[in-house]
Amino acid sequence: MQYVKLGRSGLQVSRLCLGMMSYGSPQWREWILSEEQAVPLVKAAIEAGINFFDTADMYSRGVSEEVTGSLLRRFYPIRDEYVVATKVFFNWSEGRPNRGGLSRKHIMGSIDGSLRRLGLEYVDIYQIHRYDPLTPIEETMEALHDVVRAGKARYIGASSMWAWQFAQMQHTAQRHGWTSFISMQNHYNLIYREEEREMNPYCLATGVGTIPWSPLARGFLAGNRTRDGKGETVRAKTDDYATNMYYSDNDFTIVDRLKAVASSRGKKPTQIALAWLLSKPVVTAPIIGVTKMDHLTDAVEAAELTLTPEEISSLEELYQPKPIAGHS
């Protein structure tokens, strides 16, 4: 496993980040694995060299954080060797006031709740899950700075938003001498490349590392979806979010090309899709979802693949602009 710096920070992370949304409570999503089901997968990920783990307070309504903390304490006894990222924003408490957004009140209460569920004294990266247009940026950025100053987080990161919003938040922090974001967790994969217009160039120019979510388009890039159906897995059958973002005719055309490149290399489509993403200088570590052992072994192997310029061009040439999806 290769390790790289996250953006211009000194934080070293593995080239793959294990997405812990897959573990928690199946009552939240049918395809979620319980803690005991997750045990062999997380253990194997750590043995493969993955030291970067991403969760959020709203995943499985907090249970994902509990599972994440439990498994990391079980298999990764030296705290300084692994990197944990969690998120704040969404109101998962049935719409009660002050239980969502990026107010100082919510941020301060949420970091304490996350640390309690994780069983940790600090998280390495505390991320805002979305942009909050209802809270002044100064309030949000000062609160995040105070979380870092209090030792409850080492760094801060952000997730999907418009590039101008991200730039405004960064500028506000820098103007006041507050902590700025070192990472952007954005929606980016072979069939959704709208981030290449503004967000990715901005991050590359300013030294912000990107850790894309849905690098395999929620399983669509596995090549097992059909034009007349959702697929055979539990997630494919129940993930309406994916249906709304993908499944255009051109998406299937790109997957056909992906499968052709994969066949020529003797690899799986998912491996080529991950290798393509990792070829982008702005990408630090895609967040991979693992619910089967071959998902993990395929991803680890993909991290060692290098595509030719001709293969990259072949994969990219069919892309057509898409509506913004994931944050608007």
C-alpha positions in Angstrom: 0.0 0.0 0.0 1.3 3.4 -0.9 1.0 6.4 1.5 0.7 10.0 0.4 0.2 13.4 2.0 -3.3 14.7 2.1 -3.1 17.9 0.1 -0.4 20.2 1.4 -0.8 19.0 5.0 1.6 16.7 6.7 -1.0 14.0 7.3 -0.1 10.7 5.6 -2.9 8.5 4.4 -3.2 5.3 2.4 -4.1 5.6 -1.3 -7.5 4.0 -0.5 -9.9 5.2 2.2 -12.3 2.6 3.7 -15.8 4.0 3.7 -17.4 3.0 7.0 -21.0 3.9 5.8 -21.2 0.2 4.8 -21.2 -0.9 8.4 -23.7 -0.1 11.1 -27.4 -1.0 11.1 -29.3 -2.7 8.3 -32.4 -1.0 9.7 -31.0 2.2 8.2 -30.3 0.7 4.8 -30.9 -2.9 3.7 -27.4 -3.4 2.4 -25.6 -2.2 5.6 -23.5 -4.9 7.4 -23.6 -5.4 11.1 -20.4 -5.1 13.2 -19.8 -8.8 13.3 -20.3 -9.0 9.5 -17.8 -6.2 9.1 -15.1 -7.8 11.2 -13.3 -9.8 8.5 -13.5 -7.0 6.0 -12.1 -4.3 8.2 -9.4 -6.6 9.6 -8.4 -7.5 6.0 -8.3 -3.8 5.0 -6.0 -3.0 7.9 -3.8 -6.0 7.0 -3.6 -4.7 3.4 -2.2 -1.4 4.7 -5.3 0.9 4.7 -4.9 3.4 7.5 -7.7 5.9 6.5 -11.3 5.4 7.5 -14.3 7.7 6.8 -17.6 7.8 8.5 -20.3 10.4 9.5 -22.6 11.0 12.4 -25.7 10.4 10.3 -24.6 7.0 8.9 -26.9 4.4 10.5 -28.0 7.2 12.9 -24.7 7.1 14.8 -24.2 3.3 14.7 -21.5 3.6 12.0 -19.4 5.7 14.3 -19.8 3.2 17.1 -18.8 0.3 14.8 -15.9 2.3 13.4 -14.5 3.0 16.8 -15.0 -0.5 18.1 -13.3 -2.2 15.2 -10.4 0.2 15.0 -9.7 -0.2 18.7 -9.8 -4.0 18.2 -7.5 -4.3 15.2 -5.5 -1.0 15.2 -4.2 -0.6 18.8 -1.8 2.3 18.1 -4.0 5.4 17.7 -1.3 7.5 16.0 -1.1 5.1 13.1 -4.6 5.4 11.7 -6.6 8.3 10.4 -10.3 8.7 11.2 -12.6 11.2 9.5 -16.2 11.9 10.4 -18.8 14.5 9.4 -21.3 17.0 10.7 -24.3 18.7 9.1 -27.4 16.5 8.6 -30.3 16.5 11.0 -31.0 12.8 11.7 -33.0 13.4 14.8 -36.4 13.7 13.2 -36.1 17.4 12.3 -35.6 18.7 15.8 -34.3 22.3 16.0 -30.6 22.9 16.3 -29.8 19.2 15.4 -28.6 20.0 11.9 -26.7 22.6 9.9 -23.4 24.2 10.7 -24.2 26.5 13.6 -21.7 26.8 16.5 -24.2 25.1 18.7 -24.6 22.1 16.4 -20.9 21.7 15.6 -19.9 21.9 19.3 -22.5 19.4 20.3 -21.9 17.1 17.4 -18.2 16.7 17.8 -18.7 15.6 21.4 -21.3 13.1 20.3 -19.1 11.7 17.5 -16.2 11.3 19.9 -18.4 9.6 22.4 -19.7 7.1 19.8 -16.2 6.5 18.4 -14.7 6.1 21.8 -11.8 8.4 20.8 -10.3 11.5 22.3 -10.0 13.2 18.9 -10.7 12.6 15.2 -8.1 13.3 12.6 -10.4 15.1 10.2 -13.7 16.7 11.1 -15.6 17.4 7.9 -18.7 19.5 7.1 -21.0 17.1 5.2 -22.6 19.9 3.1 -22.6 23.7 2.9 -25.1 25.5 5.1 -26.5 28.7 3.5 -28.5 29.5 6.7 -25.5 30.0 9.0 -22.9 32.8 8.6 -19.6 31.4 7.3 -17.7 33.2 10.0 -19.7 31.4 12.7 -19.0 28.0 11.1 -15.3 28.5 10.4 -14.6 29.9 13.9 -16.5 27.0 15.5 -14.4 24.5 13.5 -11.2 26.4 14.4 -12.2 26.1 18.1 -12.8 22.3 17.7 -9.2 22.0 16.5 -7.8 24.3 19.2 -9.6 22.2 21.8 -7.8 19.2 20.5 -10.9 17.4 19.4 -9.8 17.3 15.8 -6.4 17.6 14.1 -7.7 18.9 10.8 -10.9 19.9 9.1 -12.3 18.9 5.7 -15.4 19.7 3.6 -17.7 17.8 1.3 -19.8 18.5 -1.8 -20.7 22.1 -2.5 -20.1 24.7 -5.3 -16.5 25.7 -5.8 -17.3 29.4 -5.1 -18.8 28.4 -1.7 -15.7 26.4 -0.8 -13.4 29.2 -1.9 -15.4 31.7 0.2 -15.1 29.5 3.3 -11.4 29.0 2.8 -10.9 32.8 2.3 -12.9 33.5 5.5 -10.7 31.2 7.5 -7.5 32.5 6.1 -8.5 36.2 6.6 -9.2 35.6 10.3 -6.2 33.3 10.9 -8.5 30.3 11.6 -8.0 26.7 10.6 -8.7 26.0 6.9 -9.8 22.9 5.1 -7.1 20.4 4.0 -9.5 18.1 2.1 -12.6 18.0 -0.2 -14.8 14.9 -0.3 -16.6 15.4 -3.6 -18.6 13.4 -6.0 -16.3 12.3 -8.7 -16.0 9.2 -10.9 -15.7 8.1 -14.5 -19.4 8.8 -15.3 -19.7 12.0 -13.2 -16.9 14.4 -14.0 -18.5 17.8 -13.5 -16.0 18.4 -10.6 -13.3 18.8 -13.3 -14.8 22.2 -14.3 -14.0 24.2 -11.1 -13.7 22.2 -7.9 -10.9 19.9 -8.8 -8.7 22.7 -10.4 -9.3 24.9 -7.4 -8.3 22.1 -5.0 -5.2 21.3 -7.1 -4.1 25.0 -7.3 -4.6 25.6 -3.5 -3.2 22.3 -2.2 -6.4 20.7 -1.0 -6.5 16.9 -1.3 -9.6 15.3 -2.7 -11.1 12.1 -1.4 -13.9 11.3 -3.8 -17.1 9.6 -2.7 -18.9 7.1 -4.9 -15.7 6.4 -7.0 -17.5 3.5 -8.5 -20.8 5.3 -9.0 -22.5 3.3 -6.2 -21.6 0.1 -8.0 -22.7 1.2 -11.4 -19.1 1.0 -12.7 -19.0 -2.7 -11.9 -20.7 -3.2 -15.2 -23.5 -5.4 -13.9 -26.4 -3.0 -14.3 -28.7 -3.3 -17.3 -30.6 -0.7 -19.2 -33.9 -2.3 -18.3 -33.2 -3.1 -14.6 -31.3 -1.9 -11.6 -29.1 -5.0 -11.0 -29.1 -8.1 -8.8 -27.6 -6.9 -5.5 -29.6 -5.7 -2.6 -28.1 -2.3 -2.9 -28.7 -2.1 -6.6 -32.4 -3.0 -6.1 -33.0 -0.5 -3.3 -30.6 2.4 -4.0 -33.0 5.0 -5.6 -30.3 7.7 -5.0 -28.1 5.9 -7.6 -30.9 5.6 -10.0 -31.5 9.3 -9.9 -27.8 10.2 -10.5 -26.8 7.5 -13.1 -28.4 5.1 -15.6 -28.5 7.4 -18.6 -27.8 5.9 -22.0 -24.4 7.5 -22.2 -23.5 6.1 -18.8 -24.0 2.7 -20.2 -22.0 3.5 -23.2 -19.1 4.6 -21.1 -19.4 1.4 -19.0 -19.2 -0.6 -22.3 -15.9 1.1 -23.1 -14.7 0.5 -19.5 -15.5 -3.2 -19.8 -13.6 -3.3 -23.1 -10.5 -1.7 -21.6 -10.7 -4.0 -18.6 -11.0 -7.0 -20.8 -7.9 -6.0 -22.7 -5.9 -5.7 -19.5 -7.4 -8.9 -17.9 -8.9 -6.8 -15.1 -12.3 -6.0 -13.7 -14.2 -2.8 -14.7 -14.1 -1.6 -11.1 -10.3 -1.9 -11.0 -9.9 0.1 -14.2 -12.4 2.7 -12.9 -10.4 3.1 -9.7 -7.1 3.2 -11.5 -8.4 6.0 -13.8 -9.5 8.0 -10.7 -6.1 7.5 -9.0 -4.3 8.7 -12.2 -5.7 12.2 -11.4 -3.1 14.4 -9.5 -5.9 16.0 -7.5 -7.1 12.7 -6.1 -5.5 11.6 -2.8 -7.7 8.6 -1.8 -11.0 7.4 -3.2 -13.5 6.3 -0.5 -14.3 2.6 -1.3 -17.3 0.8 0.0 -16.5 -2.8 0.8 -19.3 -5.4 1.6 -17.5 -8.4 0.1 -13.9 -9.6 0.3 -13.4 -9.4 -3.4 -14.4 -5.7 -3.3 -11.4 -5.1 -1.1 -8.8 -7.3 -2.9 -9.8 -5.8 -6.3 -9.4 -2.2 -4.9 -6.0 -2.9 -3.4 -4.8 -4.4 -6.7 -6.3 -1.4 -8.6 -4.2 1.0 -6.5 -1.1 -0.5 -8.1 -2.3 -0.3 -11.7 -1.1 2.4 -14.1 -3.1 3.1 -17.2 -1.6 4.3 -20.4 -2.4 7.7 -21.9 -4.2 5.9 -24.7 -6.4 4.0 -22.2 -7.2 7.1 -20.3 -8.2 9.0 -23.4 -10.3 6.0 -24.5 -12.2 6.1 -21.2 -12.7 9.8 -21.2 -13.7 10.6 -24.8 -17.3 9.5 -24.5 -18.2 11.7 -21.6 -21.1 14.2 -21.9 -22.0 17.0 -19.5 -24.5 16.0 -16.7 -26.7 17.9 -14.3 -25.0 18.7 -11.0 -25.7 15.8 -8.6 -24.7 15.3 -5.0 -24.9 18.7 -3.5 -27.6 20.8 -5.2 
